Amino acid sequence: MHGSEAELTAREFDLLWHFACHRGRVFSRAQLLDAVWGYNHEGYEHTVNTHINRLRNKIETNAAEPVYVQTVWGVGYRFLD
């Protein structure tokens, strides 16, 4: 949220950093797994969802209507600032 600090886990920070370095680009869960976690396995794609939800709860004013970490239905996620 603007003007306040958010305590992020290391993985949440890495995810946010990756998004911030590629603003506006849409990433699939598999791409995020590979880029942030360092592996690509379909069985772990729910991990991405969990971390996205936690990150939204920490940086969004209303996590139910995200402004920064947006879902692109059928594709993945993107970061807008």
N, C-alpha and C positions, 0 to 999 in steps of 0.2 A: 504494500500500500504506500502511496506517496508520503514521503516525509517520516516514515517510521521504519524501524528495523524489523527484520524477520529472522528468526533463528532457524536456519536450515541444516539438515543433515548433510553430510558430504555428498551423498548421491543426489539429493535435491539441488544442491549447489551446482554440481556437475551438469545436471539436466538443464537448469536455468542458464548456466554459462553457454551450453551448446545452443540453446534456443537464441540467446542474446547475440551470439556470434553469427547467427544465420536468420536474422529477423525476417519474418514474412514467408520463409520457406516452409513447405509442408513436409513433415517426416512421418513415415509409417512407424508403427510400433517396432517392427523388425529393424528398421534403420536406426531408431533410437537405442534399441538394445545393443546393436553393433557399435554405435558411436559412443554411447555413454557407459554401458556396462562392459563392452568389449567382447560380446558374443551374440550370436544370432540363433535362437532356438524358439520355435513356435510355442512350445509349452510354457515359456516364461513371459509371453506377451502381457499377461495379466499384471506382471510386476510393473510394467510401464504405466498401466492405468492407475494402479495404486499410488505410485509416486506422483503422477500428474495430479491426482485428487488431493494428495497431501500438500503439494506445492501450491495448488490453487487456494486451498484453505489458508495458507500463510501469506500469499501475496495479493490475492484478489479482494476487493471490497465485498463482493458477493460471489462466492465460489459457484453458486448455482447459475449465475449469469456472467461467466468469465469475460474479461476484457483483454487480458494479456495472453493467457495460454488458452487458445481456442481449439475446439474440435472441428476438424474438417471431415464431415460424415463420409464414411466409406473409404477414407484415405488415411487420416492420422491426426496430427496436431501441428500447430504453428504458434509462433510467438509474435505478438504485435505490441508495439510500445506507443 
